[in-house]
Amino acid sequence: MWLLIFILSASGAPELGAIMTVLSTYPTLQKCQSERLRITDEMITAYPLDHDFDLVCRLNSPRHKAATQPKEESLTD
């Protein structure tokens, strides 16, 4: 299962680090990536001066649950 995660950089309060929120889950990387691109485009249009965020797709599986930071995966064309 792939997780679409919203990461808000707390540049105004560095002690907070980054705030992460799971937006949704997807069965494949391709479905997660297409939704990530769609939401990113909408966010950039809605907030053109604020780019302190990232949307990433991360694999969530039983073998990765022990890891505190699952590796971000990306599509190759």
C-alpha positions in Angstrom: 0.0 0.0 0.0 1.3 3.5 -0.9 0.7 6.5 1.3 0.3 10.0 -0.1 1.9 12.2 2.6 1.7 16.0 2.9 4.8 17.5 4.5 4.6 21.1 5.8 7.9 22.7 6.5 7.8 24.7 9.7 10.3 27.4 8.5 8.9 29.9 10.9 9.4 27.6 13.9 12.4 25.4 13.2 12.0 23.5 16.5 8.8 22.0 15.1 10.7 20.4 12.2 8.1 19.2 9.7 4.5 18.3 10.1 3.4 15.2 8.2 -0.1 14.2 7.4 -1.3 11.1 5.5 -3.8 12.2 2.9 -4.8 8.9 1.4 -3.7 5.4 0.5 -3.3 3.8 -2.9 -2.7 0.2 -4.1 0.0 1.2 -6.6 2.8 3.8 -6.9 1.4 5.0 -10.3 -2.0 5.9 -8.7 -0.3 7.6 -5.8 2.0 9.6 -8.1 -0.9 10.8 -10.4 -2.8 12.1 -7.4 0.3 13.7 -6.0 0.9 15.6 -9.2 -2.7 16.7 -9.4 -2.8 18.0 -5.8 0.6 19.6 -6.2 -0.6 21.5 -9.3 -3.7 22.7 -7.4 -1.6 23.8 -4.4 0.8 25.8 -6.5 -2.1 27.5 -8.3 -3.9 28.3 -5.0 -0.8 29.3 -3.0 1.7 30.7 -5.6 3.9 32.4 -3.0 4.0 29.6 -0.5 6.1 26.5 -1.4 6.9 25.3 2.1 5.2 21.9 1.4 5.9 18.6 -0.2 3.6 15.8 -1.3 5.3 12.4 -1.4 4.4 8.8 -2.1 5.8 6.4 0.4 5.5 2.6 0.6 3.8 1.3 3.8 4.1 -2.4 4.3 4.7 -4.7 7.3 8.4 -4.9 6.6 8.7 -1.1 6.6 6.7 -0.5 9.8 9.9 -0.7 11.9 11.5 2.1 10.0 10.9 5.6 11.2 11.4 7.2 7.8 10.2 5.0 4.9 12.1 5.6 1.7 10.4 7.9 -0.8 9.9 6.1 -4.1 9.7 7.8 -7.5 8.5 6.8 -11.0 11.0 6.5 -13.8 9.8 7.4 -17.3 
